[in-house]
Amino acid sequence: MTIDELQRLYLTSDLVEAVVEPSIQTNGWIVEFRHRRGGLVPLTDHAGSEKCYQDVDSATESAFEVGFHQVRIADAF
């Protein structure tokens, strides 16, 4: 989901956690959000591809942009 779509879910309290974790496919970081009903929702671009960041700080900033004030950083694999 895009940042705009995720912001709407955050405002309706449908997202309960933001997680930054290492990407399995690239040497970077991805952002996922835990939905209140379970499951993870990835941050994607407008084309639907998962967004990947070069560093933890950039990924964390995207989670903050959605509305979260705290972000969990998952350990590297």
N, C-alpha and C positions, 0 to 999 in steps of 0.2 A: 504494500500500500504506500501511496505517496505521503509526504509530510502533511499535506492538507487533509487527506482522508484520516490519517492517524490523529491529527489534532481534533477532528470532530469526535472520534471515538474516545479520546482522552476527556473531552469536555462533558461527555455523557457517562463518564466513569466506567467505560467498558475496558479500559486498559489499566492494569494494576502494577506493572513493573516494566522498566526499560533495562535491556541487557545488551552490553557490548561484548562481542566475542570474536575470537580469531576466525577468519574465513577458511573453510576447508578447501576451497577451490583456488584461492589466490593467497599471496603473501600480504594480507591486509586484515581489516576489521569490518564486521557487519553489525548492524543494530537490529534487534528484534524486540518485540513488545509482547508481554504475556497478557492474554485476553482474560477477562474475569470468568469466562466459561471454560477456560483451559485452552491450551495450545498457544503457539507462538505466531505472531504476525510480523513478517519481515518488512523492513523499510525498503521500498523499491523506487526506481525512477518512473517517469511517466509512461515508459514503454513496458513496464512490468518486470524489469531486470533488477535483481537484488543490488542495492548500492554497496560498494566496497570502498573503504577509506584506507589511506596509507598509514594513519596513526590513530591511537586511542583517543586523543584529544578531539580530533575532527569528528569522529564517530559519536563521542559523548556530546558534542555541541548539537548534533542533529537530534539526539534524544531530548536535550534541553529545549530545542525549538518546538518539539511536539508538546511540551508542557511539563515534563518531569523535572523535579528539583534534585533527585538522586538517581544515579545510574549504577547498576551492578556491572562490574567488569569481570567476565568469566576468565578463568585460567586458560593459558595456552595448552594445546594438546600435547 
